[in-house]
């Protein structure tokens, strides 16, 4: 029997909104204020979401618990599957000493930690966001930064901040493609609009990243290299998103940024070199690491294999081939089609699907597993040793996997119960200020769900409906949901757990959240102000795709 969502169960939108926000307050409060361990905080947030959904919003208990189980399954596959194998690969390279070689090899390009940060966290991370998404870039880059000697908090927080501008075009453009599907707007128009909105931030984020790490003065000393990295990312991003579409934006932009910045650093270096603990007066611009070309190639080999396989795995033809070998879509009993999303969140009553895709072969985590096994064999591991390290990895991240499952259960419960829609409708009541607050709605969506794609599914239709009622551009507000959402990526609990796991700093998720929270809010506000200007103020209005 179908259940229709109710968005104002207390007949007072202020009270209903306050009650709907309880699970989020419980989760973030226990993490950041009371410093409760992440898996307990996630379980407490999930308990709050189930309680509010059933007792206040009237969600039948059987549907609520089916939703929680569905969310947990999605947390383990594909997200937990990705994290497990990234850490597995990292442990294989660390045990053989290859990470030390990789660390020193980067000094051949630059010994300045500020510039290493831009290359790894921003440019290299954007590549993994473009081909895979789902936490892959944060897991990979934070692990590499740890190998380079960054502290756990820095490696985690800086990787999260860097993983923002590329998110709207993640995983071969899936967020924008999904947004077009749920809003019935043109995918090319949404792609062009998102590319224009994000251009400024693709230049700003690497500056912001270095400022957080080294301070304003430290950032100014390397501004030419940062500008090169940002512009060589932003220009391809705008061109590809406007002339081709969303599919290859992240990949082309990141590769251009990595290549151009590396070439630039071979001819330019800062006057003072910044080490991990500040200025290093004895360091030269580029180090002489003493390793042979063969040793460096061996150290980078696992990560090259990983990059190639993740890229190949993401190609539609490869996905179709692997799905043909094995793939199963499982309708979630008691949930699929039983929850009906109601106007004004959607234009007409719409039954929410709940189909779990058991595509073990095509998920990015399987590509990483294959890369890890191949790399391990090439590094000299026996099959027995590979299994030993694998089970050690599972044991070391068991609480992280539990946390991710609980986080996704919480996110799915807020979605299917309508708690998120209640929060969204409150933002939609802001009238002429809606371009600003509608952008923050996307930020909330990603912070709640951990996914720009999921946020677009949740609020994309609401953005179009609200924009049309207010006489605003549907393309502007729908794309703002995605571009505003990218700034929420650094504070979503799922990404924070991924970062803490990759840096082996589990239990410090509250510290990471406090480290990035200010930056997430400020950057989201800046996106909101830009969208407001594009809605009303020339010449910004000329950038809007009609």
Secondary structure, DSSP 8 states (H G I E B T S, - for coil): --EE--S-TTS-HHHHHHHHTHHHHHHHIIIIIS---HHHHHHHHHHHHHHHHHHTS---HHHHHHHHHHHHHHIIIIIIHHHHHHHHHHHHHHHTTHHHHHHHHGGGT---HHHHHIIIIIIIHHHHHHHT-TTHHHHHHHHHHHHTT--HHHHHHHHHHHSSTTGGGHHHHHHHHHHHHHHT--HHHHHHHHHHHHHHHHHHHHHHHHHHHHHHHHHHTTHHHHHHHHHHHHHHHHHHHHHT-STTHHHHHHHHHHHHHHHHHTT---SS-EETTEE-TT--SS------HHHHHHHHHHHHHHHHHHHHHHSHHHHHHHHHHS-EEEE-TTTTTTEEE-TTTSSS-EEE--EEEE-TTTSHHHHHHHHHHHHHHHTT--HHHHHHHHHHHHHHTHHHHHHHHHHHHHHHHHHHHTHHHHHHHHHTT-GGGHHHHHHHHHHHHHHHHS-HHHHHHHHHHHHHHHHHHHT--HHHHHHHHHHHHGGGTTTSHHHHHHHHHHTT-TT-HHHHHHHHHHHHHHHHHHHHHHHHHHHHSTTGGGGS--
